[in-house]
Amino acid sequence: MIGCVLGLVAAVLISGVLPGGPPPERELAISAELEARESAAGSNVSRGSRGKDRSAPKPNATPSAAPRSVAGLSRAQTANALVIITVARKRKLPERAALVGMMTAMQETYLRNLANDRIPSSLALPNEGAGRDFDSLGLFQQRSSQGWGSTAELMDPEYATNAFFRSLERVEGWERMSLSQAAQTVQKSAFPDAYAKHEPQARKIIAALT
């Protein structure tokens, strides 16, 4: 996770994860020591970065104040949720867009910025674990091979969120679609009905952080 965003959410140190566990279709390999390292060091530690962000772009959408605590979210998850909300606001999108983005990230990565074991360079960037789903990367599991961006870009939660919203904005009539349909139109997931179950928790997260 990007250092400057985490620095602004240093007051948020909530252990635990969202109810229900990671999505079954993702083969996640999330480090068991992540939370301990976050508490001790006050920042996310990449599994291969030795604390250095070598090439990830610097964020521009930084919040003006630390968020209130969000029950059920870890520190890293809270920071990622805040990025989604902040980027949506900077793009002047309605809260409905933030809700679509939040539900999508909850389903795709459990609100974690994931590297990919099949892409060694991604492991050298700040991350909160690793998956092995094709060449999927980051908060929204976007793929370089599908034109979403470079490895470094997709491992930057702000870039990934902007890329998601850019794609959503191109969908004609997305505002009139159901939330899960809007998410699926962007993601083209093999599990199109999976997003809907995250709506209640996504609404709680947005309400707590706004």
C-alpha positions as CSV (number, residue, x, y, z in Angstrom):
1,M,0.0,0.0,0.0
2,I,1.2,3.4,-0.7
3,G,3.0,5.0,2.2
4,C,1.4,8.5,2.1
5,V,-2.1,7.0,2.2
6,L,-1.2,4.7,5.1
7,G,0.4,7.6,7.0
8,L,-2.9,9.4,7.0
9,V,-4.8,6.4,8.3
10,A,-2.2,5.6,11.1
11,A,-5.0,6.3,13.7
12,V,-6.9,3.4,12.3
13,L,-5.7,0.0,13.7
14,I,-8.5,-2.4,13.6
15,S,-7.8,-6.1,13.6
16,G,-10.0,-8.7,11.8
17,V,-11.4,-9.0,8.4
18,L,-14.7,-8.7,6.6
19,P,-17.2,-11.5,7.4
20,G,-17.3,-14.4,5.1
21,G,-13.7,-14.9,4.2
22,P,-11.9,-14.3,0.9
23,P,-13.8,-15.0,-2.3
24,P,-13.5,-18.7,-3.2
25,E,-12.6,-18.1,-6.8
26,R,-9.3,-16.4,-5.9
27,E,-6.4,-18.5,-4.7
28,L,-5.1,-16.0,-2.2
29,A,-1.8,-16.4,-0.4
30,I,-2.0,-13.6,2.1
31,S,0.8,-13.3,4.6
32,A,-0.2,-14.4,8.1
33,E,2.2,-11.8,9.6
34,L,0.8,-8.8,7.8
35,E,-1.2,-7.4,10.7
36,A,1.7,-7.8,13.1
37,R,4.1,-6.0,10.8
38,E,1.6,-3.2,10.3
39,S,1.1,-2.7,14.0
40,A,4.9,-2.7,14.7
41,A,6.0,-0.6,11.7
42,G,3.0,1.6,11.2
43,S,3.0,0.9,7.4
44,N,2.4,-1.9,4.9
45,V,5.4,-4.0,4.2
46,S,5.8,-5.6,0.8
47,R,6.6,-9.3,0.9
48,G,9.6,-8.7,-1.4
49,S,10.2,-4.9,-1.2
50,R,12.3,-4.7,1.9
51,G,10.3,-1.6,2.7
52,K,11.1,0.2,-0.6
53,D,8.6,1.2,-3.2
54,R,10.8,1.0,-6.3
55,S,8.5,2.0,-9.1
56,A,4.8,2.4,-8.0
57,P,3.4,5.8,-9.0
58,K,2.8,8.4,-6.3
59,P,-0.8,9.0,-5.4
60,N,-2.6,12.2,-6.0
61,A,-5.9,11.5,-4.3
62,T,-4.9,11.8,-0.6
63,P,-7.6,12.4,2.0
64,S,-7.5,15.5,4.1
65,A,-7.9,13.7,7.4
66,A,-7.6,10.3,9.0
67,P,-10.8,8.3,8.8
68,R,-12.9,7.1,11.7
69,S,-12.5,3.5,12.7
70,V,-14.4,1.0,10.6
71,A,-15.4,-2.2,12.4
72,G,-14.5,-5.4,10.7
73,L,-11.7,-3.8,8.5
74,S,-8.0,-4.1,9.0
75,R,-5.8,-1.1,8.7
76,A,-4.8,-2.0,5.1
77,Q,-8.4,-2.6,4.1
78,T,-9.5,0.7,5.6
79,A,-6.8,2.6,3.7
80,N,-7.9,0.9,0.4
81,A,-11.6,1.6,1.1
82,L,-10.7,5.3,1.7
83,V,-8.8,5.4,-1.7
84,I,-12.0,4.2,-3.5
85,I,-14.1,6.9,-1.8
86,T,-11.6,9.6,-2.3
87,V,-11.0,8.9,-6.0
88,A,-14.8,8.7,-6.7
89,R,-15.1,12.2,-5.1
90,K,-12.2,13.6,-7.1
91,R,-13.8,12.4,-10.3
92,K,-17.1,14.0,-9.1
93,L,-18.9,10.7,-9.3
94,P,-22.0,10.0,-7.2
95,E,-21.9,7.8,-4.2
96,R,-23.5,5.1,-6.2
97,A,-20.2,4.8,-8.2
98,A,-18.2,4.5,-4.9
99,L,-20.6,1.8,-3.8
100,V,-20.1,-0.1,-7.1
101,G,-16.3,0.3,-6.7
102,M,-16.4,-0.8,-3.0
103,M,-18.5,-3.9,-3.8
104,T,-16.1,-4.8,-6.6
105,A,-13.0,-4.6,-4.6
106,M,-14.5,-6.5,-1.8
107,Q,-15.4,-9.4,-4.1
108,E,-12.2,-9.3,-6.1
109,T,-9.6,-9.0,-3.4
110,Y,-11.3,-8.5,-0.1
111,L,-10.2,-4.9,-0.2
112,R,-6.5,-5.9,-0.4
113,N,-3.8,-4.8,-2.8
114,L,-2.7,-8.1,-4.2
115,A,0.5,-9.0,-6.1
116,N,0.6,-12.1,-8.2
117,D,3.0,-15.1,-7.7
118,R,3.2,-15.5,-11.5
119,I,4.5,-11.9,-11.9
120,P,7.7,-11.7,-9.8
121,S,8.0,-7.9,-10.3
122,S,4.7,-7.4,-8.5
123,L,6.1,-9.1,-5.4
124,A,8.7,-6.4,-5.1
125,L,6.0,-3.7,-4.8
126,P,4.0,-2.9,-1.7
127,N,1.3,-5.5,-1.4
128,E,-1.0,-7.2,1.1
129,G,-0.6,-10.8,-0.2
130,A,-0.5,-12.5,-3.5
131,G,-2.9,-14.4,-5.8
132,R,-2.3,-16.6,-8.9
133,D,-5.3,-15.8,-11.1
134,F,-3.8,-15.4,-14.6
135,D,-2.0,-12.0,-14.6
136,S,-4.5,-10.3,-12.3
137,L,-3.1,-7.6,-10.0
138,G,-4.0,-5.1,-7.4
139,L,-7.2,-4.0,-5.7
140,F,-9.5,-4.8,-8.6
141,Q,-7.5,-7.7,-10.1
142,Q,-6.9,-5.9,-13.4
143,R,-4.7,-7.4,-16.1
144,S,-1.9,-5.8,-18.0
145,S,-2.6,-8.2,-20.9
146,Q,-6.1,-6.8,-21.1
147,G,-4.8,-3.2,-21.4
148,W,-5.5,-2.1,-17.8
149,G,-1.9,-0.8,-17.2
150,S,1.6,-1.8,-16.2
151,T,2.4,-3.9,-13.3
152,A,3.6,-0.9,-11.2
153,E,0.4,1.0,-12.2
154,L,-2.0,-1.8,-11.3
155,M,-0.2,-2.2,-7.9
156,D,-1.0,1.4,-7.1
157,P,-4.5,1.4,-5.5
158,E,-5.2,4.9,-6.7
159,Y,-4.3,4.2,-10.3
160,A,-6.3,0.9,-10.2
161,T,-9.3,2.7,-8.8
162,N,-9.1,5.5,-11.4
163,A,-8.9,2.8,-14.1
164,F,-12.0,1.1,-12.7
165,F,-14.0,4.3,-12.6
166,R,-12.9,5.3,-16.1
167,S,-14.2,2.0,-17.4
168,L,-17.4,2.4,-15.5
169,E,-18.0,5.9,-16.8
170,R,-17.8,4.5,-20.4
171,V,-20.7,2.1,-19.7
172,E,-23.8,3.7,-21.1
173,G,-26.6,3.8,-18.6
174,W,-24.5,2.3,-15.7
175,E,-26.4,4.6,-13.3
176,R,-29.6,2.8,-14.1
177,M,-28.2,-0.7,-13.8
178,S,-28.2,-2.7,-10.6
179,L,-25.1,-2.3,-8.6
180,S,-23.9,-5.8,-9.3
181,Q,-24.7,-5.5,-13.0
182,A,-22.6,-2.3,-13.2
183,A,-19.7,-4.0,-11.5
184,Q,-20.0,-7.0,-13.8
185,T,-20.1,-4.9,-16.9
186,V,-16.7,-3.5,-16.0
187,Q,-15.1,-6.7,-14.6
188,K,-16.6,-9.4,-16.8
189,S,-16.2,-11.9,-14.0
190,A,-16.9,-15.6,-14.2
191,F,-19.0,-15.0,-11.1
192,P,-21.4,-12.2,-12.1
193,D,-23.8,-12.6,-9.2
194,A,-21.1,-12.5,-6.5
195,Y,-20.9,-8.7,-6.1
196,A,-24.4,-8.3,-4.7
197,K,-23.7,-10.0,-1.4
198,H,-21.2,-7.3,-0.5
199,E,-23.7,-4.4,-0.8
200,P,-24.7,-4.2,2.9
201,Q,-21.2,-4.1,4.2
202,A,-20.1,-1.7,1.5
203,R,-22.8,0.7,2.5
204,K,-21.6,0.5,6.1
205,I,-18.0,1.2,5.1
206,I,-18.9,4.2,3.0
207,A,-21.1,5.6,5.7
208,A,-18.4,5.2,8.3
209,L,-15.7,6.9,6.2
210,T,-17.8,9.8,4.9
